Amino acid sequence: MNRRTITTFCLTVLCMAFIAISCNNKKTGTIATDLIRNPQSAEGFDSNMKMPELTFDEDMHDFGRLSAGESISYSFHFKNTGNADLVISHCDATCGCTVADFPRGRIAPGGEGYITVTFKSAGKSGQQYQEITVINNSQPANKKLKILAQVGR
């Protein structure tokens, strides 16, 4: 056998060993099931499970016409309409030109807050559409906010 064949064989054996070790279902390294809260199960929907619910007054905002280079913000109002604490873990935007500021910490049932979205039009031209995904602990775990702008020069 040549050196390349031996190297390929050794790498294959190492990969298979790594996969076998990482798929081991021992108690160590597993996630406790009491951390996973999902009202859907094989038995159906559990309507008694306490869950937060993230509800926005509106999920889209049109900034209208902007000048190139302008930076503008809008605050989306929300409320926890569920019966458990709401936690927003982070917000992801479709572009680096859009940033979202959100409350950290728990929001009690009935609590309210704002997610402030800032759009920077530098280097942009024409119709702009951006989405912000709000990742949280409600069902569904992702909510989308949308902004529009018409950027002129």
C-alpha positions as semicolon CSV with decimal commas, in nm:
position;residue;x (nm);y (nm);z (nm)
1;M;0,000;0,000;0,000
2;N;0,122;0,347;-0,076
3;R;0,142;0,634;0,171
4;R;-0,174;0,806;0,040
5;T;-0,384;0,490;0,082
6;I;-0,258;0,443;0,440
7;T;-0,337;0,807;0,526
8;T;-0,688;0,780;0,379
9;F;-0,749;0,454;0,568
10;C;-0,630;0,606;0,900
11;L;-0,846;0,916;0,856
12;T;-1,150;0,701;0,777
13;V;-1,096;0,488;1,089
14;L;-1,052;0,801;1,304
15;C;-1,370;0,958;1,166
16;M;-1,570;0,641;1,230
17;A;-1,433;0,620;1,585
18;F;-1,525;0,985;1,650
19;I;-1,879;0,929;1,521
20;A;-1,920;0,617;1,737
21;I;-1,800;0,801;2,049
22;S;-2,011;1,112;1,987
23;C;-2,327;0,905;1,932
24;N;-2,291;0,734;2,269
25;N;-2,612;0,787;2,469
26;K;-2,465;0,791;2,817
27;K;-2,617;1,029;3,075
28;T;-2,320;1,267;3,062
29;G;-2,355;1,549;2,812
30;T;-2,728;1,507;2,753
31;I;-2,987;1,780;2,789
32;A;-3,230;1,729;3,074
33;T;-3,581;1,688;2,936
34;D;-3,724;1,925;3,197
35;L;-3,551;2,210;3,007
36;I;-3,746;2,134;2,690
37;R;-4,097;2,278;2,693
38;N;-4,309;2,195;2,394
39;P;-4,688;2,174;2,408
40;Q;-4,692;1,944;2,103
41;S;-4,623;1,577;2,166
42;A;-4,706;1,239;2,017
43;E;-5,019;1,235;2,234
44;G;-5,140;1,570;2,094
45;F;-5,149;1,928;2,219
46;D;-5,116;1,999;2,594
47;S;-5,325;2,314;2,647
48;N;-5,243;2,315;3,021
49;M;-4,872;2,374;2,970
50;K;-4,770;2,726;3,067
51;M;-4,610;2,899;2,769
52;P;-4,519;3,258;2,685
53;E;-4,665;3,417;2,373
54;L;-4,494;3,701;2,189
55;T;-4,756;3,930;2,033
56;F;-4,666;4,239;1,828
57;D;-4,900;4,531;1,759
58;E;-4,763;4,522;1,405
59;D;-4,491;4,319;1,237
60;M;-4,406;4,549;0,944
61;H;-4,299;4,913;0,916
62;D;-4,244;5,125;0,605
63;F;-3,988;5,403;0,657
64;G;-4,091;5,558;0,325
65;R;-3,838;5,762;0,127
66;L;-3,488;5,800;0,272
67;S;-3,174;5,976;0,156
68;A;-2,870;5,760;0,093
69;G;-2,655;5,750;0,408
70;E;-2,946;5,816;0,643
71;S;-2,985;5,609;0,961
72;I;-3,336;5,569;1,100
73;S;-3,501;5,366;1,379
74;Y;-3,844;5,228;1,460
75;S;-3,965;5,057;1,777
76;F;-4,196;4,756;1,745
77;H;-4,421;4,727;2,052
78;F;-4,489;4,379;2,188
79;K;-4,664;4,210;2,477
80;N;-4,629;3,872;2,645
81;T;-4,986;3,746;2,605
82;G;-4,897;3,400;2,737
83;N;-4,898;3,259;3,090
84;A;-4,523;3,210;3,146
85;D;-4,214;3,432;3,136
86;L;-4,100;3,537;2,789
87;V;-3,727;3,544;2,708
88;I;-3,592;3,691;2,384
89;S;-3,254;3,530;2,324
90;H;-3,148;3,733;2,020
91;C;-3,253;3,901;1,697
92;D;-3,104;3,818;1,357
93;A;-3,128;4,059;1,062
94;T;-3,101;3,969;0,693
95;C;-2,836;4,238;0,641
96;G;-2,560;4,404;0,843
97;C;-2,729;4,737;0,765
98;T;-3,008;4,648;1,010
99;V;-2,960;4,613;1,385
100;A;-3,219;4,527;1,652
101;D;-3,204;4,625;2,017
102;F;-3,425;4,412;2,243
103;P;-3,490;4,373;2,616
104;R;-3,266;4,128;2,799
105;G;-3,410;3,927;3,083
106;R;-3,751;3,783;3,154
107;I;-4,079;3,951;3,058
108;A;-4,360;3,839;3,286
109;P;-4,705;3,745;3,153
110;G;-4,881;4,069;3,061
111;G;-4,546;4,249;3,041
112;E;-4,466;4,475;2,747
113;G;-4,159;4,602;2,569
114;Y;-4,005;4,727;2,248
115;I;-3,768;4,592;1,988
116;T;-3,599;4,890;1,827
117;V;-3,479;4,831;1,473
118;T;-3,222;5,066;1,318
119;F;-3,171;5,070;0,942
120;K;-2,859;5,233;0,792
121;S;-2,907;5,322;0,427
122;A;-2,539;5,391;0,350
123;G;-2,446;5,214;0,027
124;K;-2,809;5,125;-0,047
125;S;-3,025;5,237;-0,337
126;G;-3,383;5,173;-0,443
127;Q;-3,646;4,960;-0,269
128;Q;-3,515;4,791;0,047
129;Y;-3,677;4,502;0,234
130;Q;-3,519;4,365;0,551
131;E;-3,635;4,096;0,792
132;I;-3,548;4,065;1,159
133;T;-3,601;3,723;1,317
134;V;-3,682;3,743;1,687
135;I;-3,569;3,419;1,854
136;N;-3,756;3,356;2,180
137;N;-3,899;3,084;2,403
138;S;-4,260;3,095;2,277
139;Q;-4,431;2,872;2,019
140;P;-4,329;2,930;1,746
141;A;-3,979;3,020;1,861
142;N;-3,916;3,258;1,568
143;K;-4,117;3,570;1,489
144;K;-4,040;3,787;1,186
145;L;-4,039;4,167;1,180
146;K;-4,014;4,342;0,843
147;I;-3,903;4,690;0,738
148;L;-3,931;4,864;0,402
149;A;-3,760;5,175;0,271
150;Q;-3,714;5,353;-0,060
151;V;-3,357;5,485;-0,066
152;G;-3,277;5,764;-0,312
153;R;-2,952;5,938;-0,396
